[in-house]
Structure formats: structure tokens, C-alpha cells
Amino acid sequence: MRRALTPPEARLWACLKGGRLEGLKFRRQHPVGTYVLDFYCSAARLAVEVDGATHDEPEQITHDARRTKWLAGQGVEVLRVRSTDVRDHLDGVLALILRHATGR
């Protein structure tokens, strides 16, 4: 189940692990049902998915929508961020994650 992180995932993980984002605890590659989430904060029931260009393909869009709907049924919010945004706008991505995790 553990695969190598992509460079954007590794960059984001360096900011999330060990409670580095205002004490929020995230897990990486966390399984929920048949899915594996890139990052998951159980306290906020928030999944953070880092999406590359393949997520723009019609089949992948359909799969992602089905997956997001199923996870919502489990009480998990899915926040999708672009890998290019992690690369180019990391501070903004972290602020977005914090806003979704804490409501502020």
C-alpha cells in the first residue's frame, strides 16, 4: 500500500507531519474502505488529495466524483489540491487546508 510520494506530496507532507500545521495530526496514505487517502486528519474528518494532470481525464473525473461521494457518506470531507499549487503556492494551500480543518 505504501508507494513513494510524488514530489508535491512529499513537499506537503513535510508541512503536515508531526502536527506542524497548528497541531493538526495528519496521516499519509490512510485507508478508508477500499480507498487510500493521500493525507487524512481524523480530528477534522478531512482528506487532502494532491491531484496531478491525470485527474483532468474524463474517466478519472468520474472515478474521483464517485470516490468523493462515497467518502462523504462516511463523514469524510475531501479537499482536492492541484500538485502545481503545492509546488507554486504552498502557503496558500496550507491556509486552505487549515480553513477546511478548523473552520477558520
C-alpha positions as CSV (number, residue, x, y, z in Angstrom):
1,M,0.0,0.0,0.0
2,R,2.9,2.4,0.7
3,R,4.0,3.9,-2.5
4,A,6.7,6.6,-3.0
5,L,5.3,10.0,-2.6
6,T,5.3,12.3,-5.6
7,P,7.5,15.5,-5.1
8,P,4.4,17.7,-4.4
9,E,3.0,15.1,-1.9
10,A,6.4,14.9,-0.2
11,R,6.6,18.7,0.0
12,L,3.1,18.9,1.5
13,W,3.8,16.0,3.9
14,A,6.9,17.9,5.2
15,C,4.5,20.6,6.3
16,L,1.7,18.4,7.7
17,K,3.6,15.6,9.6
18,G,4.1,15.8,13.3
19,G,1.4,18.3,13.9
20,R,3.3,21.0,12.1
21,L,0.1,22.7,10.8
22,E,-1.1,24.3,14.0
23,G,-1.0,21.0,15.9
24,L,-3.3,19.1,13.5
25,K,-2.3,15.5,13.2
26,F,-2.4,14.1,9.7
27,R,-1.7,10.5,8.5
28,R,-0.4,9.8,5.0
29,Q,-1.7,7.1,2.7
30,H,-4.6,6.3,5.1
31,P,-7.0,3.6,4.1
32,V,-10.8,4.2,4.3
33,G,-12.8,1.3,2.9
34,T,-11.3,0.4,-0.4
35,Y,-9.7,3.8,-0.9
36,V,-6.3,5.1,0.2
37,L,-6.3,8.8,1.0
38,D,-3.2,10.9,0.4
39,F,-3.5,12.7,3.7
40,Y,-6.1,12.3,6.5
41,C,-6.8,14.3,9.6
42,S,-9.1,12.3,11.8
43,A,-10.0,15.1,14.2
44,A,-11.4,17.1,11.3
45,R,-12.5,14.1,9.2
46,L,-10.7,15.8,6.3
47,A,-9.0,14.0,3.4
48,V,-6.5,16.0,1.4
49,E,-5.8,14.7,-2.1
50,V,-3.0,16.1,-4.2
51,D,-4.1,15.9,-7.8
52,G,-1.8,15.9,-10.9
53,A,-2.8,16.2,-14.5
54,T,-4.2,12.7,-14.8
55,H,-7.1,13.9,-12.6
56,D,-8.3,16.0,-15.6
57,E,-9.0,12.9,-17.7
58,P,-12.8,12.2,-18.0
59,E,-12.5,8.6,-16.6
60,Q,-10.6,9.9,-13.6
61,I,-13.0,12.8,-13.0
62,T,-15.8,10.2,-12.9
63,H,-13.9,8.0,-10.5
64,D,-12.9,10.9,-8.2
65,A,-16.6,12.0,-8.1
66,R,-17.7,8.5,-7.1
67,R,-15.0,8.3,-4.5
68,T,-15.7,11.7,-3.0
69,K,-19.4,10.9,-2.8
70,W,-18.7,7.5,-1.0
71,L,-16.3,9.2,1.4
72,A,-18.9,11.9,2.1
73,G,-21.3,9.2,3.1
74,Q,-18.7,8.0,5.6
75,G,-18.5,11.6,7.0
76,V,-15.2,12.4,5.4
77,E,-14.7,15.7,3.6
78,V,-12.4,15.6,0.6
79,L,-10.3,18.6,-0.3
80,R,-8.5,18.3,-3.6
81,V,-5.5,20.5,-4.3
82,R,-3.5,20.7,-7.5
83,S,0.0,19.4,-7.4
84,T,1.1,22.6,-9.2
85,D,-0.5,24.7,-6.4
86,V,1.5,22.7,-3.8
87,R,4.6,23.5,-5.9
88,D,3.9,27.1,-6.6
89,H,1.6,28.3,-3.8
90,L,2.4,26.2,-0.8
91,D,1.4,28.9,1.8
92,G,-2.0,29.3,0.1
93,V,-2.6,25.5,0.1
94,L,-1.7,25.3,3.8
95,A,-4.1,28.1,4.6
96,L,-6.8,26.4,2.6
97,I,-6.2,23.1,4.5
98,L,-6.3,24.9,7.8
99,R,-9.5,26.7,6.9
100,H,-11.2,23.4,6.0
101,A,-9.8,21.6,9.0
102,T,-10.7,24.2,11.6
103,G,-13.5,26.3,10.0
104,R,-11.4,29.5,10.2
